[in-house]
Structures are given as structure tokens and as C-alpha cells.
Amino acid sequence: MGARLIWAMSNFIVFACMVGTAIISLVSVNKYITEGIQHAIGENRAIKIASLVIFALLGFALSITYSVPFSITADLTADTGDGQGLAIAVLNLAIVIPQMIVSLGTGPWDALFGGGNIPAFVLAAFFALAACVIPTLKLPNLSSGSYKSSSFHFG
């Protein structure tokens, strides 16, 4: 399996988890409205188990998200001399700047739809779905034959 396929699959897992989070949130909010505050204070086993499963799946997806883009960037820029550090820095900015935009924009986005986090989860699901498609279409093929294992060089 290539790196871009693995990255796309991890983004699909994030998409499925965001959809699941929106569904769990809807169920939880509806139970809160119909059953009152005791539901929020008490324990709902099904919601708790579903939430833990989603967080476990997100852990796998995030481990891929935190490693594969950097390894692809390092592989593509390995032969460019000293451009590898700059490429990693630009990749890091490409990750951090959207996170800052999301952090600043989620509150007004949720307020636009009457509050709650459900609109942000739905929007995150759409972005994760787009993140499934983009790597498969735009990332170059990394052939396994072009990869050279690193070794220690002394002297």
C-alpha cells in the first residue's frame, strides 16, 4: 500500500468518526431535551461506548496524519540538498494555519446555526471527506524502488 492510499484511508476514518460524533451529539441532545438534566448527569452506557470507540478510531487516524505527510515530504525532498528543512517548515505551517482558522471560526459558525457543536462536526466531516479525495488525486506516486534506506555514516 502506498503512502497516499494510507493517508486517504486515515482521512476516511476521520470522516466516519466526525459523522459518528455528529450523530452521537444529536442523540445526546435529543435525550437531554426529552429526559431532562438527569440524563446529562447520569450515565448513558451506549453513548459512552460509542464515544470511546470513536476516540479509539481517531487515535489510529491521527497517528497516520501526524507521520505520513512528514515522511512523504522528507522522501520527495531528500535529493534537493538543504531544501528538506524548508519543506517540512512549510508543511507545518500548512497544518497549523488551518487549525488556527478553525479555532477562531468554529464559535461564530456554531452561533450561526443556533449554538452547539453539531454544525462544526458536520463541517469537519465534509472537510475530512475532501481530504480523502485530494491525496489520491494530487499526491505523486512514490515508487518503492526509489526509496533508499538510511544508514549511519562514520568517518
C-alpha positions, 0 to 999 in steps of 0.5 A, a space after each residue: 500500500 502506498 503512502 497516499 492510499 494510507 493517508 486517504 484511508 486515515 482521512 476516511 476514518 476521520 470522516 466516519 468518526 466526525 459523522 459518528 460524533 455528529 450523530 452521537 451529539 444529536 442523540 445526546 441532545 435529543 435525550 437531554 431535551 426529552 429526559 431532562 438534566 438527569 440524563 446529562 448527569 447520569 450515565 448513558 452506557 451506549 453513548 459512552 461506548 460509542 464515544 470511546 470507540 470513536 476516540 479509539 478510531 481517531 487515535 489510529 487516524 491521527 497517528 497516520 496524519 501526524 507521520 505520513 505527510 512528514 515522511 512523504 515530504 522528507 522522501 520527495 525532498 531528500 535529493 534537493 540538498 538543504 531544501 528538506 528543512 524548508 519543506 517540512 517548515 512549510 508543511 507545518 505551517 500548512 497544518 497549523 494555519 488551518 487549525 488556527 482558522 478553525 479555532 477562531 471560526 468554529 464559535 461564530 459558525 456554531 452561533 450561526 446555526 443556533 449554538 452547539 457543536 453539531 454544525 462544526 462536526 458536520 463541517 469537519 466531516 465534509 472537510 475530512 471527506 475532501 481530504 480523502 479525495 485530494 491525496 489520491 488525486 494530487 499526491 505523486 506516486 512514490 515508487 518503492 524502488 526509489 526509496 533508499 534506506 538510511 544508514 549511519 555514516 562514520 568517518 
